[in-house]
Amino acid sequence: MFKITKKTLPYIPKKAETMPFWESFFKEKPILNSIFLHKEAFEVIKNHISFGSDTEDNQIEQGGLLFGEVIEYQNEEGEKGKPKFIGIVNYALAAKTAEGSMRHLHFNHSTWHSLLEQQEKIQEKESKKQLIGWYHTHPKHLQVYFSHIDKENHLTFFDKKWHFGLVLNPQREEIKCFLGNEFEEVLCILE
């Protein structure tokens, strides 16, 4: 059994008052409501799920957690009152003890315990890096989308409007990213 040993204040995304400098690089497709995966974080995910390969281990759903920061931006040209979010993933933690099958993924008690211990180590080094979402796979011939169960899990564990969810198919090398409790598909940028 585990317990939370220290309480922390809830995470609140940074608010940006001006357009992020990198916005100008994406004139055709704005990057607001997008997620940036740093190379190191994507390497953890790729190694965990054997991205680009068809292995014995990646025949079942696999997953983990995403850590970094979120920037909230109110776009003057966008919908009034509806903020936009940019997620920056610095770390990914693989849920290696999660129970998976071809069509489901379950983070059991020991999985959460292990992930929370790893999270504490990250926050000791970099206290500003927070849990901003999760990733999981749809292996083999499954489509890359947020299924009904994925949506339920997202709303249960990642219920903020700025939480991100990634779905990957390791065999077909497909990635889709989703944002918030409306599950909006957003741009995923790999560094």
CYANA upper distance limits for C-alpha pairs under 8 A (distance plus 0.5 A):
  2 PHE  CA    113 HIS  CA      7.31
 11 TYR  CA    130 GLN  CA      7.57
 13 PRO  CA     69 GLU  CA      7.50
 13 PRO  CA     70 VAL  CA      5.51
 13 PRO  CA     71 ILE  CA      5.85
 13 PRO  CA     72 GLU  CA      6.37
 13 PRO  CA    162 TRP  CA      8.38
 14 LYS  CA     70 VAL  CA      6.97
 14 LYS  CA     71 ILE  CA      5.30
 14 LYS  CA     72 GLU  CA      6.32
 15 LYS  CA     71 ILE  CA      6.31
 15 LYS  CA     72 GLU  CA      5.23
 15 LYS  CA     73 TYR  CA      6.46
 16 ALA  CA     20 PRO  CA      8.04
 16 ALA  CA     71 ILE  CA      7.02
 16 ALA  CA     72 GLU  CA      6.52
 16 ALA  CA     73 TYR  CA      5.59
 16 ALA  CA     74 GLN  CA      8.04
 17 GLU  CA     73 TYR  CA      7.31
 17 GLU  CA     74 GLN  CA      7.93
 18 THR  CA     73 TYR  CA      8.33
 19 MET  CA     23 GLU  CA      7.14
 19 MET  CA     73 TYR  CA      8.16
 19 MET  CA     75 ASN  CA      8.36
 22 TRP  CA     26 PHE  CA      7.98
 23 GLU  CA     27 LYS  CA      7.70
 23 GLU  CA     30 PRO  CA      7.13
 23 GLU  CA     31 ILE  CA      6.82
 23 GLU  CA     32 LEU  CA      8.35
 26 PHE  CA     30 PRO  CA      5.95
 26 PHE  CA     31 ILE  CA      7.08
 31 ILE  CA     86 ILE  CA      8.05
 31 ILE  CA    187 LEU  CA      7.29
 32 LEU  CA     73 TYR  CA      8.26
 32 LEU  CA     84 LYS  CA      6.24
 32 LEU  CA     85 PHE  CA      6.43
 32 LEU  CA     86 ILE  CA      6.33
 33 ASN  CA     84 LYS  CA      5.78
 33 ASN  CA     85 PHE  CA      5.13
 33 ASN  CA     86 ILE  CA      5.87
 33 ASN  CA     87 GLY  CA      8.35
 33 ASN  CA    179 LEU  CA      7.92
 33 ASN  CA    186 VAL  CA      6.35
 33 ASN  CA    187 LEU  CA      7.57
 34 SER  CA     85 PHE  CA      7.23
 34 SER  CA     86 ILE  CA      5.60
 34 SER  CA     87 GLY  CA      6.82
 34 SER  CA    186 VAL  CA      5.69
 34 SER  CA    187 LEU  CA      5.15
 34 SER  CA    188 CYS  CA      6.34
 34 SER  CA    189 ILE  CA      7.96
 35 ILE  CA     86 ILE  CA      6.14
 35 ILE  CA     87 GLY  CA      4.90
 35 ILE  CA     88 ILE  CA      6.34
 35 ILE  CA     89 VAL  CA      7.83
 35 ILE  CA    164 PHE  CA      8.31
 35 ILE  CA    177 CYS  CA      8.11
 35 ILE  CA    186 VAL  CA      7.96
 35 ILE  CA    187 LEU  CA      6.92
 35 ILE  CA    188 CYS  CA      5.53
 35 ILE  CA    189 ILE  CA      6.62
 36 PHE  CA     86 ILE  CA      8.13
 36 PHE  CA     87 GLY  CA      6.56
 36 PHE  CA     88 ILE  CA      5.33
 36 PHE  CA     89 VAL  CA      6.54
 36 PHE  CA    188 CYS  CA      6.62
 36 PHE  CA    189 ILE  CA      5.26
 36 PHE  CA    190 LEU  CA      6.48
 36 PHE  CA    191 GLU  CA      7.44
 37 LEU  CA     41 ALA  CA      6.82
 37 LEU  CA     42 PHE  CA      6.56
 37 LEU  CA     88 ILE  CA      6.77
 37 LEU  CA     89 VAL  CA      5.43
 37 LEU  CA     90 ASN  CA      7.35
 37 LEU  CA    188 CYS  CA      7.94
 37 LEU  CA    189 ILE  CA      6.68
 37 LEU  CA    190 LEU  CA      5.49
 37 LEU  CA    191 GLU  CA      6.47
 38 HIS  CA     42 PHE  CA      6.80
 38 HIS  CA     88 ILE  CA      7.93
 38 HIS  CA     89 VAL  CA      6.45
 38 HIS  CA     90 ASN  CA      6.01
 38 HIS  CA     91 TYR  CA      8.25
 38 HIS  CA    190 LEU  CA      7.02
 38 HIS  CA    191 GLU  CA      5.64
 39 LYS  CA     43 GLU  CA      6.58
 39 LYS  CA    190 LEU  CA      7.41
 39 LYS  CA    191 GLU  CA      5.76
 40 GLU  CA     44 VAL  CA      6.97
 40 GLU  CA     90 ASN  CA      7.69
 40 GLU  CA     91 TYR  CA      7.51
 41 ALA  CA     45 ILE  CA      7.04
 41 ALA  CA     89 VAL  CA      7.22
 41 ALA  CA     90 ASN  CA      6.22
 41 ALA  CA     91 TYR  CA      5.13
 41 ALA  CA     92 ALA  CA      5.41
 42 PHE  CA     46 LYS  CA      6.48
 42 PHE  CA     92 ALA  CA      7.81
 42 PHE  CA    190 LEU  CA      8.00
 43 GLU  CA     47 ASN  CA      6.47
 44 VAL  CA     48 HIS  CA      6.55
 44 VAL  CA     92 ALA  CA      6.69
 44 VAL  CA     93 LEU  CA      7.79
 44 VAL  CA     94 ALA  CA      7.69
 45 ILE  CA     49 ILE  CA      6.67
 45 ILE  CA     51 PHE  CA      8.32
 45 ILE  CA     92 ALA  CA      7.14
 45 ILE  CA     93 LEU  CA      8.38
 45 ILE  CA     94 ALA  CA      7.38
 46 LYS  CA     50 SER  CA      5.96
 46 LYS  CA     51 PHE  CA      5.19
 47 ASN  CA     51 PHE  CA      7.27
 48 HIS  CA     94 ALA  CA      6.86
 48 HIS  CA     96 LYS  CA      8.37
 49 ILE  CA     57 ASP  CA      8.15
 49 ILE  CA     58 ASN  CA      6.25
 49 ILE  CA     62 GLN  CA      7.11
 49 ILE  CA     63 GLY  CA      8.41
 49 ILE  CA    137 THR  CA      8.18
 49 ILE  CA    170 PRO  CA      6.86
 50 SER  CA     54 ASP  CA      7.90
 50 SER  CA     55 THR  CA      7.59
 50 SER  CA     58 ASN  CA      7.11
 50 SER  CA    170 PRO  CA      6.86
 51 PHE  CA    169 ASN  CA      8.16
 51 PHE  CA    170 PRO  CA      4.70
 51 PHE  CA    171 GLN  CA      7.08
 51 PHE  CA    173 GLU  CA      6.79
 52 GLY  CA    170 PRO  CA      5.93
 52 GLY  CA    171 GLN  CA      5.90
 52 GLY  CA    172 ARG  CA      7.31
 52 GLY  CA    173 GLU  CA      5.98
 53 SER  CA    170 PRO  CA      6.96
 53 SER  CA    171 GLN  CA      5.89
 54 ASP  CA     58 ASN  CA      7.21
 54 ASP  CA     59 GLN  CA      8.00
 54 ASP  CA    170 PRO  CA      7.87
 54 ASP  CA    171 GLN  CA      5.89
 55 THR  CA     59 GLN  CA      7.30
 58 ASN  CA     62 GLN  CA      7.68
 58 ASN  CA    139 PRO  CA      7.20
 58 ASN  CA    170 PRO  CA      7.78
 59 GLN  CA    101 SER  CA      8.33
 59 GLN  CA    102 MET  CA      7.05
 59 GLN  CA    139 PRO  CA      6.29
 59 GLN  CA    140 LYS  CA      7.09
 60 ILE  CA    100 GLY  CA      6.09
 60 ILE  CA    101 SER  CA      5.06
 60 ILE  CA    102 MET  CA      4.95
 60 ILE  CA    103 ARG  CA      7.80
 60 ILE  CA    104 HIS  CA      8.47
 60 ILE  CA    137 THR  CA      8.45
 60 ILE  CA    138 HIS  CA      8.28
 60 ILE  CA    139 PRO  CA      6.69
 61 GLU  CA    100 GLY  CA      5.56
 61 GLU  CA    101 SER  CA      6.17
 61 GLU  CA    102 MET  CA      6.31
 61 GLU  CA    103 ARG  CA      7.09
 61 GLU  CA    104 HIS  CA      6.63
 61 GLU  CA    105 LEU  CA      6.14
 61 GLU  CA    136 HIS  CA      7.11
 61 GLU  CA    137 THR  CA      5.55
 61 GLU  CA    138 HIS  CA      6.36
 61 GLU  CA    139 PRO  CA      6.75
 62 GLN  CA     95 ALA  CA      7.91
 62 GLN  CA     96 LYS  CA      8.34
 62 GLN  CA     98 ALA  CA      7.74
 62 GLN  CA    100 GLY  CA      6.77
 62 GLN  CA    105 LEU  CA      7.03
 62 GLN  CA    136 HIS  CA      5.87
 62 GLN  CA    137 THR  CA      5.94
 63 GLY  CA     94 ALA  CA      6.74
 63 GLY  CA     95 ALA  CA      6.22
 63 GLY  CA     96 LYS  CA      8.39
 63 GLY  CA     98 ALA  CA      8.13
 63 GLY  CA    105 LEU  CA      8.00
 63 GLY  CA    134 TRP  CA      7.83
 63 GLY  CA    135 TYR  CA      5.71
 63 GLY  CA    136 HIS  CA      4.34
 63 GLY  CA    137 THR  CA      6.84
 64 GLY  CA     92 ALA  CA      7.40
 64 GLY  CA     93 LEU  CA      5.92
 64 GLY  CA     94 ALA  CA      4.89
 64 GLY  CA     95 ALA  CA      5.09
 64 GLY  CA     96 LYS  CA      8.44
 64 GLY  CA    134 TRP  CA      6.20
 64 GLY  CA    135 TYR  CA      5.89
 64 GLY  CA    136 HIS  CA      7.00
 65 LEU  CA     92 ALA  CA      6.14
 65 LEU  CA     93 LEU  CA      5.67
 65 LEU  CA     94 ALA  CA      7.18
 65 LEU  CA     95 ALA  CA      7.93
 65 LEU  CA    115 LEU  CA      8.43
 65 LEU  CA    131 LEU  CA      7.67
 65 LEU  CA    133 GLY  CA      6.49
 65 LEU  CA    134 TRP  CA      4.68
 65 LEU  CA    135 TYR  CA      6.61
 66 LEU  CA     89 VAL  CA      6.69
 66 LEU  CA     90 ASN  CA      8.30
 66 LEU  CA     91 TYR  CA      6.54
 66 LEU  CA     92 ALA  CA      5.15
 66 LEU  CA     93 LEU  CA      7.08
 66 LEU  CA    131 LEU  CA      6.43
 66 LEU  CA    132 ILE  CA      6.29
 66 LEU  CA    133 GLY  CA      5.48
 66 LEU  CA    134 TRP  CA      5.63
 66 LEU  CA    135 TYR  CA      7.61
 67 PHE  CA     89 VAL  CA      6.03
 67 PHE  CA     90 ASN  CA      6.50
 67 PHE  CA     91 TYR  CA      5.51
 67 PHE  CA     92 ALA  CA      6.57
 67 PHE  CA     93 LEU  CA      8.49
 67 PHE  CA    129 LYS  CA      6.41
 67 PHE  CA    130 GLN  CA      5.66
 67 PHE  CA    131 LEU  CA      4.99
 67 PHE  CA    132 ILE  CA      5.98
 67 PHE  CA    133 GLY  CA      7.55
 68 GLY  CA     87 GLY  CA      7.90
 68 GLY  CA     88 ILE  CA      6.00
 68 GLY  CA     89 VAL  CA      4.99
 68 GLY  CA     90 ASN  CA      5.42
 68 GLY  CA     91 TYR  CA      6.93
 68 GLY  CA    128 LYS  CA      8.10
 68 GLY  CA    129 LYS  CA      4.92
 68 GLY  CA    130 GLN  CA      5.78
 68 GLY  CA    131 LEU  CA      7.08
 68 GLY  CA    132 ILE  CA      6.89
 69 GLU  CA     87 GLY  CA      6.51
 69 GLU  CA     88 ILE  CA      5.89
 69 GLU  CA     89 VAL  CA      7.28
 69 GLU  CA    128 LYS  CA      7.71
 69 GLU  CA    129 LYS  CA      6.22
 69 GLU  CA    130 GLN  CA      6.56
 69 GLU  CA    131 LEU  CA      8.41
 69 GLU  CA    132 ILE  CA      7.21
 70 VAL  CA     85 PHE  CA      7.07
 70 VAL  CA     86 ILE  CA      6.12
 70 VAL  CA     87 GLY  CA      4.97
 70 VAL  CA     88 ILE  CA      6.67
 70 VAL  CA    132 ILE  CA      7.72
 70 VAL  CA    162 TRP  CA      7.69
 71 ILE  CA     85 PHE  CA      6.12
 71 ILE  CA     86 ILE  CA      5.67
 71 ILE  CA     87 GLY  CA      7.01
 72 GLU  CA     83 PRO  CA      6.87
 72 GLU  CA     84 LYS  CA      6.27
 72 GLU  CA     85 PHE  CA      5.17
 72 GLU  CA     86 ILE  CA      7.13
 73 TYR  CA     83 PRO  CA      6.21
 73 TYR  CA     84 LYS  CA      5.58
 73 TYR  CA     85 PHE  CA      6.52
 73 TYR  CA     86 ILE  CA      8.35
 74 GLN  CA     78 GLY  CA      8.27
 74 GLN  CA     81 GLY  CA      8.11
 74 GLN  CA     82 LYS  CA      7.60
 74 GLN  CA     83 PRO  CA      5.27
 74 GLN  CA     84 LYS  CA      6.47
 75 ASN  CA     79 GLU  CA      8.19
 75 ASN  CA     83 PRO  CA      7.50
 75 ASN  CA     84 LYS  CA      7.38
 76 GLU  CA     80 LYS  CA      8.06
 78 GLY  CA     82 LYS  CA      8.08
 85 PHE  CA    162 TRP  CA      6.85
 87 GLY  CA    132 ILE  CA      7.98
 87 GLY  CA    162 TRP  CA      8.47
 87 GLY  CA    164 PHE  CA      8.05
 89 VAL  CA    132 ILE  CA      8.35
 90 ASN  CA    129 LYS  CA      8.20
 93 LEU  CA    115 LEU  CA      7.43
 93 LEU  CA    118 GLN  CA      8.13
 95 ALA  CA    107 PHE  CA      7.93
 95 ALA  CA    111 THR  CA      6.67
 95 ALA  CA    115 LEU  CA      7.36
 96 LYS  CA    111 THR  CA      7.91
 97 THR  CA    107 PHE  CA      8.16
 97 THR  CA    108 ASN  CA      8.35
 97 THR  CA    110 SER  CA      7.78
 97 THR  CA    111 THR  CA      5.86
 98 ALA  CA    105 LEU  CA      7.32
 98 ALA  CA    106 HIS  CA      6.18
 98 ALA  CA    107 PHE  CA      5.23
 98 ALA  CA    108 ASN  CA      6.67
 98 ALA  CA    111 THR  CA      6.23
 99 GLU  CA    105 LEU  CA      6.27
 99 GLU  CA    106 HIS  CA      5.52
 99 GLU  CA    107 PHE  CA      6.95
 99 GLU  CA    108 ASN  CA      7.63
100 GLY  CA    104 HIS  CA      6.12
100 GLY  CA    105 LEU  CA      4.81
100 GLY  CA    106 HIS  CA      6.66
101 SER  CA    105 LEU  CA      7.04
102 MET  CA    138 HIS  CA      8.12
102 MET  CA    139 PRO  CA      7.35
103 ARG  CA    138 HIS  CA      7.81
105 LEU  CA    136 HIS  CA      8.44
107 PHE  CA    111 THR  CA      5.99
107 PHE  CA    112 TRP  CA      6.87
108 ASN  CA    112 TRP  CA      6.91
109 HIS  CA    113 HIS  CA      6.68
110 SER  CA    114 SER  CA      6.59
111 THR  CA    115 LEU  CA      6.67
112 TRP  CA    116 LEU  CA      6.47
113 HIS  CA    117 GLU  CA      6.76
114 SER  CA    118 GLN  CA      6.81
115 LEU  CA    119 GLN  CA      6.56
116 LEU  CA    120 GLU  CA      6.75
117 GLU  CA    121 LYS  CA      7.12
118 GLN  CA    122 ILE  CA      6.98
119 GLN  CA    123 GLN  CA      6.71
120 GLU  CA    124 GLU  CA      6.62
121 LYS  CA    125 LYS  CA      7.11
122 ILE  CA    126 GLU  CA      6.46
122 ILE  CA    127 SER  CA      7.86
122 ILE  CA    129 LYS  CA      7.91
123 GLN  CA    127 SER  CA      4.75
123 GLN  CA    128 LYS  CA      7.59
123 GLN  CA    129 LYS  CA      6.89
123 GLN  CA    130 GLN  CA      8.09
132 ILE  CA    158 PHE  CA      8.46
132 ILE  CA    162 TRP  CA      7.92
132 ILE  CA    163 HIS  CA      5.70
132 ILE  CA    164 PHE  CA      6.73
133 GLY  CA    158 PHE  CA      6.97
133 GLY  CA    163 HIS  CA      5.59
133 GLY  CA    164 PHE  CA      5.02
133 GLY  CA    165 GLY  CA      6.00
134 TRP  CA    164 PHE  CA      7.11
134 TRP  CA    165 GLY  CA      5.56
134 TRP  CA    166 LEU  CA      6.87
135 TYR  CA    165 GLY  CA      6.12
135 TYR  CA    166 LEU  CA      4.96
135 TYR  CA    167 VAL  CA      6.34
135 TYR  CA    168 LEU  CA      8.10
136 HIS  CA    166 LEU  CA      6.91
136 HIS  CA    167 VAL  CA      5.74
136 HIS  CA    168 LEU  CA      6.85
137 THR  CA    167 VAL  CA      5.90
137 THR  CA    168 LEU  CA      5.15
137 THR  CA    169 ASN  CA      6.03
137 THR  CA    170 PRO  CA      7.63
138 HIS  CA    142 LEU  CA      5.96
138 HIS  CA    143 GLN  CA      7.21
138 HIS  CA    144 VAL  CA      6.69
138 HIS  CA    167 VAL  CA      7.28
138 HIS  CA    168 LEU  CA      6.60
138 HIS  CA    169 ASN  CA      5.69
138 HIS  CA    170 PRO  CA      8.40
139 PRO  CA    168 LEU  CA      8.33
139 PRO  CA    169 ASN  CA      5.69
139 PRO  CA    170 PRO  CA      6.87
139 PRO  CA    171 GLN  CA      7.26
140 LYS  CA    169 ASN  CA      7.45
140 LYS  CA    170 PRO  CA      8.15
140 LYS  CA    171 GLN  CA      6.44
140 LYS  CA    172 ARG  CA      7.99
142 LEU  CA    169 ASN  CA      8.13
143 GLN  CA    169 ASN  CA      8.27
144 VAL  CA    167 VAL  CA      6.45
144 VAL  CA    168 LEU  CA      6.77
144 VAL  CA    169 ASN  CA      6.91
144 VAL  CA    174 GLU  CA      7.54
144 VAL  CA    175 ILE  CA      7.48
144 VAL  CA    176 LYS  CA      7.03
145 TYR  CA    167 VAL  CA      7.00
145 TYR  CA    176 LYS  CA      7.42
146 PHE  CA    150 ASP  CA      5.87
146 PHE  CA    151 LYS  CA      6.63
146 PHE  CA    167 VAL  CA      7.73
146 PHE  CA    178 PHE  CA      8.32
146 PHE  CA    183 PHE  CA      8.06
147 SER  CA    151 LYS  CA      6.69
148 HIS  CA    152 GLU  CA      6.87
149 ILE  CA    153 ASN  CA      6.66
150 ASP  CA    154 HIS  CA      6.52
151 LYS  CA    155 LEU  CA      6.61
151 LYS  CA    183 PHE  CA      8.03
152 GLU  CA    156 THR  CA      6.61
153 ASN  CA    157 PHE  CA      6.54
153 ASN  CA    158 PHE  CA      8.08
154 HIS  CA    158 PHE  CA      5.37
154 HIS  CA    159 ASP  CA      6.81
154 HIS  CA    165 GLY  CA      7.95
154 HIS  CA    181 ASN  CA      8.05
155 LEU  CA    159 ASP  CA      5.02
155 LEU  CA    181 ASN  CA      6.82
158 PHE  CA    163 HIS  CA      6.26
158 PHE  CA    164 PHE  CA      8.31
158 PHE  CA    180 GLY  CA      8.43
159 ASP  CA    163 HIS  CA      7.30
159 ASP  CA    180 GLY  CA      7.41
159 ASP  CA    181 ASN  CA      6.67
160 LYS  CA    180 GLY  CA      6.53
160 LYS  CA    181 ASN  CA      7.34
161 LYS  CA    179 LEU  CA      7.56
161 LYS  CA    180 GLY  CA      4.51
161 LYS  CA    181 ASN  CA      6.21
161 LYS  CA    182 GLU  CA      8.45
162 TRP  CA    179 LEU  CA      6.92
162 TRP  CA    180 GLY  CA      5.76
163 HIS  CA    179 LEU  CA      6.45
163 HIS  CA    180 GLY  CA      5.67
164 PHE  CA    177 CYS  CA      7.50
164 PHE  CA    178 PHE  CA      6.14
164 PHE  CA    179 LEU  CA      5.13
164 PHE  CA    180 GLY  CA      6.74
165 GLY  CA    177 CYS  CA      6.24
165 GLY  CA    178 PHE  CA      5.56
165 GLY  CA    179 LEU  CA      6.90
166 LEU  CA    175 ILE  CA      7.43
166 LEU  CA    176 LYS  CA      6.29
166 LEU  CA    177 CYS  CA      4.97
166 LEU  CA    178 PHE  CA      6.76
167 VAL  CA    175 ILE  CA      6.28
167 VAL  CA    176 LYS  CA      5.89
167 VAL  CA    177 CYS  CA      6.92
168 LEU  CA    173 GLU  CA      7.64
168 LEU  CA    174 GLU  CA      6.01
168 LEU  CA    175 ILE  CA      4.95
168 LEU  CA    176 LYS  CA      7.03
169 ASN  CA    173 GLU  CA      6.08
169 ASN  CA    174 GLU  CA      5.60
169 ASN  CA    175 ILE  CA      7.10
170 PRO  CA    174 GLU  CA      7.37
175 ILE  CA    188 CYS  CA      8.36
176 LYS  CA    185 GLU  CA      7.55
176 LYS  CA    186 VAL  CA      8.10
176 LYS  CA    187 LEU  CA      8.36
176 LYS  CA    188 CYS  CA      7.53
177 CYS  CA    185 GLU  CA      6.16
177 CYS  CA    186 VAL  CA      5.96
177 CYS  CA    187 LEU  CA      7.11
177 CYS  CA    188 CYS  CA      6.47
178 PHE  CA    183 PHE  CA      5.67
178 PHE  CA    184 GLU  CA      5.72
178 PHE  CA    185 GLU  CA      4.92
178 PHE  CA    186 VAL  CA      6.07
179 LEU  CA    183 PHE  CA      5.59
179 LEU  CA    184 GLU  CA      5.64
179 LEU  CA    185 GLU  CA      6.98
179 LEU  CA    186 VAL  CA      7.14
180 GLY  CA    184 GLU  CA      7.42
